[in-house]
Amino acid sequence: MSSSSVSKKQLILEIKGKAKIPCDLKRHLSPRTVGTIMRSLPLEGHAHLMGKSIAYFETSIDSGTERPRKEFKKGDVAFLASSGDLCFFIADVDSGKTMTPIGKLGENVDALKDLKPGDSFLFYEVAG
């Protein structure tokens, strides 16, 4: 039996050559956005840091904002519709930008603190 369900999809956020962080995308948080992201997998991009609290990478996903929020907790995953960024929260944030909540990172969130220029993310579904 697969560990993914209709409402929750298990993915891996890989910092290429460095770490793999488990991630659950939760359809109930933002059904349209999560569906669009799932159909776009695997996704790959250059890793960036926004201050010390958000790691992100740009995608070509075009999805409007859904169930917008500005406050996120460490480990949350969100989609920034204005630029198509997938954002991973390293710390609790009250963001100036409205984002769509889409999921949660598992253990090893702190691996994101060690990002270096030139690092790449690979975001893909767990084979099941």
C-alpha positions as CSV (number, residue, x, y, z in Angstrom):
1,M,0.0,0.0,0.0
2,S,1.3,3.4,-0.9
3,S,2.0,5.9,1.9
4,S,0.5,8.6,-0.2
5,S,-3.2,9.2,-0.3
6,V,-5.6,11.4,-2.3
7,S,-5.3,14.1,0.4
8,K,-1.6,13.9,1.2
9,K,1.3,13.3,-1.2
10,Q,4.7,12.3,0.0
11,L,7.6,14.1,-1.7
12,I,11.3,14.6,-1.3
13,L,13.0,18.0,-1.4
14,E,16.6,17.1,-2.3
15,I,19.5,19.5,-2.0
16,K,21.5,17.8,-4.7
17,G,24.5,16.0,-3.4
18,K,23.8,17.1,0.2
19,A,20.5,16.2,1.8
20,K,17.0,14.8,1.3
21,I,14.1,16.2,3.3
22,P,10.7,14.5,3.4
23,C,7.8,16.6,2.5
24,D,4.0,16.2,2.6
25,L,1.9,18.2,0.2
26,K,-1.6,18.4,1.6
27,R,-4.4,18.8,-0.9
28,H,-6.9,20.1,1.7
29,L,-4.8,23.2,2.3
30,S,-5.0,24.4,-1.3
31,P,-6.5,21.8,-3.7
32,R,-6.0,23.6,-7.0
33,T,-2.4,24.6,-6.3
34,V,-1.3,21.2,-4.9
35,G,-2.9,19.5,-8.0
36,T,-1.0,21.8,-10.4
37,I,2.3,21.2,-8.6
38,M,1.8,17.4,-8.5
39,R,1.2,17.4,-12.3
40,S,4.4,19.5,-12.8
41,L,6.7,17.1,-10.9
42,P,9.6,16.6,-10.8
43,L,10.7,20.2,-10.4
44,E,14.2,21.4,-10.3
45,G,15.8,24.8,-9.7
46,H,18.6,26.9,-8.1
47,A,18.3,27.1,-4.3
48,H,17.9,30.6,-2.9
49,L,17.6,32.1,0.6
50,M,15.3,34.9,1.7
51,G,17.1,36.1,4.8
52,K,17.7,33.3,7.2
53,S,14.1,32.1,7.4
54,I,13.0,31.0,3.9
55,A,14.6,28.8,1.3
56,Y,13.0,28.8,-2.2
57,F,13.4,28.0,-5.8
58,E,11.7,29.4,-8.9
59,T,9.3,27.3,-11.0
60,S,7.3,27.9,-14.2
61,I,4.1,27.0,-12.4
62,D,1.4,29.5,-13.0
63,S,-1.3,29.2,-10.3
64,G,-3.1,32.1,-8.6
65,T,-3.1,32.6,-4.9
66,E,-5.4,30.2,-3.0
67,R,-6.3,30.4,0.7
68,P,-3.7,33.2,1.2
69,R,-1.7,33.5,4.4
70,K,1.2,35.7,5.6
71,E,2.2,33.8,8.8
72,F,4.0,30.5,8.5
73,K,5.8,28.1,10.9
74,K,9.1,26.4,10.7
75,G,8.7,23.4,8.3
76,D,5.8,24.9,6.4
77,V,5.8,24.8,2.6
78,A,4.1,27.5,0.5
79,F,3.7,28.7,-3.0
80,L,4.4,32.3,-3.9
81,A,2.1,32.9,-6.9
82,S,3.5,36.3,-8.0
83,S,6.8,34.7,-9.0
84,G,6.1,31.0,-9.1
85,D,8.4,30.2,-6.2
86,L,8.1,27.1,-3.9
87,C,9.1,28.3,-0.4
88,F,10.3,26.2,2.5
89,F,10.3,27.8,5.9
90,I,13.4,27.4,8.0
91,A,11.9,29.5,10.9
92,D,8.6,31.0,11.9
93,V,7.8,34.0,9.6
94,D,5.3,36.8,9.4
95,S,5.9,37.4,5.7
96,G,5.2,40.7,4.0
97,K,4.0,38.6,1.0
98,T,0.8,36.6,0.7
99,M,1.4,33.0,-0.1
100,T,-0.6,29.8,-0.6
101,P,0.0,27.1,2.1
102,I,0.6,23.7,0.4
103,G,2.3,21.4,2.9
104,K,4.9,20.5,5.6
105,L,8.5,19.4,5.7
106,G,9.4,16.4,7.8
107,E,12.6,16.0,9.8
108,N,15.9,17.5,8.7
109,V,14.5,21.0,8.1
110,D,17.7,22.5,9.4
111,A,19.6,21.1,6.4
112,L,18.2,24.2,4.6
113,K,20.3,26.5,6.8
114,D,23.4,25.2,5.1
115,L,22.5,26.2,1.5
116,K,25.3,27.7,-0.5
117,P,25.3,29.6,-3.8
118,G,25.1,27.2,-6.6
119,D,23.1,24.5,-4.7
120,S,20.2,23.0,-6.6
121,F,16.8,21.7,-5.4
122,L,15.1,18.6,-6.8
123,F,11.4,18.2,-5.8
124,Y,9.9,14.8,-6.6
125,E,7.3,12.3,-5.5
126,V,8.3,9.3,-3.4
127,A,8.1,6.2,-5.6
128,G,5.3,4.0,-4.2
